[in-house]
């Protein structure tokens, strides 16, 4: 579709937004939201007709791009048949979505509890773990994000937690492995893995193993920086959970459904959790949907004991129909395999080449369509390009980098001192190279702030 300029319509949209919309994670008077007129495939455009290549997949959820005709048709067909129905009934779209998800989850995660999004999926996973074990505490990592609801934001290990952290949520944070900024003085991935596991087990020992219900981890942390765990780490966490009777929860809200070049990031590490949360890519975000995939053992806890939780829109027919269509399209079009190939053959080599040319790039890491560049002022000292949780003037280098990318037609995903490369998983190779070329230009701006 060729975008057509409609500046007066755009001005009206912007005026209504500024008058009435309260935006998340924002100081309302300090933001200037772009008025978006449309989207298709890997692109969206504004009311002036300017197109942007979306290197952020919305909020890392449009895994099959915008306006895929088969998904749109499935939603329309479902709306013509049954727009909504209460969750206590068996509905074809809901049943089929659950079946298709269960076919792809690892191990015996064969029961699916549907939620509206990732945050409430995490909330319910924690509730299930506590009820299953009869224990109060939950452990989660620093450098993590699990959602904006009360329990999920307390599990989160970045500054978005601080304003809501009352220290009463029963959450204990620990350091997960990240060799580039190791908290364990490690020099190799093997050392980082061993010391991180020792730290975790020591934390459990001092908290009291009999008080810990669950360990919640993003399989590959997303907004915190796409830090792939070292070989053996997740398997080691699994062993620790088994040793102490702790429920192992993997958060795949961002990493799931093809993002890593596999159906789930857990597939890369051959690990099976007790509970797995999902959302976003399950239906490419076309209609809000999330859920918890539940192991046989935990499902059995509620076989004759009612599970004390639910949602009015659990398994909403429109959302589930979109999920059925999305999973079918991903299979038919080989989107997971496509993401894996592009990650290996295009993105990885291109980003490593950029790192050689740009002193602002400290590290490249990722897999599939899930990559991050760690931006630094000094490669030798690894000083971040901007301070932790920087804002205002202190965040200028990252703001300048992002502004350059947008000016050249690519919408980036930036967080603190990192830029993520997370386009739709079915992006074409030509589109991907277009975006990487713009990234090259924007990194030259970041280079101006290096020492």
Phi, psi and omega in degrees: 000134178268116181297140177247134180294134174218068187298326180293319177297319179298320179296322179293318178299315182295319180296317179294322178298311183293332182280328193228340184270128176260113188271148181286151174053034187221147164279114196300326182274356184252007182248158181220077186297138175288133175276118185260129182266332182184173181204149178199133179062236182265006186239156163223169184214157180262182185282354172270358180088006179279130180265147175233133170281121188275099178269015178238358180049050185072255167239054180059052177221338180281068185295336176245023176077181183271143168059039176298125189300327181288328178285317177302316180296321180295321178294317179297318180295318179295320179297325179288336183265309182201106183287324182203159173196152185298150186288347183282356183254158174274120182236138188304311183299320180293313181297317183290321176298315179299318180297314182294323177294314181298329177297335186256342179287151181286158174058221185256033177280074192255353176255135184240121173257118185272139175235185180266343185194182182288321182298314180286338171296317178295318178305314183286327176298318179294319179298316178300317181297318180293319179291323180294320184264337187073021182245155187265329193271152175228135178256138175215167189266149160295165185056058178211162172218129183235001177130170186258357176282172195300309180290318183296320181287332175288330173290332182301142182248031176231178188299344178296343178283327197307314185294339184249001185277108180260004181062019181241009185272000179073027182251134175240128180262150178219169180268123172270166184290141174196092191300323184300325176234057187299135171267003186242013180054036181275153179245347179225162177299323180296316177297316181301316180297309183298317183287326177294319178293321177296318178299316180297314181294325176294320177300317178298317181299318183281336176278337183098103184306326183286357178257354188261117180277318189207153165248125181248122179227140162290128180306310167234113181305137185265274184297337180289344175142011178050061182262101181293128180293147178293157179306131177094346185291307182296324175297323178293321176296319177303316180296319179295317178299316179297321182298321186251007179069034182261140178283129180261116181248124173255128177267109180247024183303316181266324187276345188280167173061056170093345185304323183265008184083008172222165180301317176225150178299331179302332180296333180290337187244004177052048181234143180240116177279177174273328178222144178225127178264148180212165174185220173038264188292352181302327172220029178059023177073012185293325172221135185305129179200138173214186178175176176235126171268129195241134178289163179299320182296316181287323176301323181296333178302328184250023178292318180236003178245121184300137172281121186275068179187153178180172180222143180304322186254022179301121181068041181304132185305320180295318179293319181291323176298321176295323178294316179301313181294319181297312181295324178294315179297318180300322178290311184297321185265002178061038187292323179296314180295323178299315179298319179297315182295314180297322178298316182285316190267335187242299188294308181305305179300319182295317181292323177293326175292319176299320181298326179292330185267335188247116180294346179283348181267113179272322181206148173245134178206147178156184180197152180057231174253049187216087188228156175218146170249124176275117183262136188226159171276329185216118182295326184289314181273345183064025176299127181300151179299323173230154180295162178301129179060035181293149175213169178059222183299327182295336181267008185307315182301318179289324178296320179293320177299310181297320180296322178296316179300315181295320180298332180261012170091019176235129179265112186270167171247109181241145178210116183054242184255035180225149166241135181259146173248097187223061179285174174306145184290342178255021176301146178282159179298322179296316178298319181298316180293326174301313180294321180293327177294321177293321178302320177303314179296316182294326178294332176297327175293315178298325180302331182296343181260005180273162181260000000 
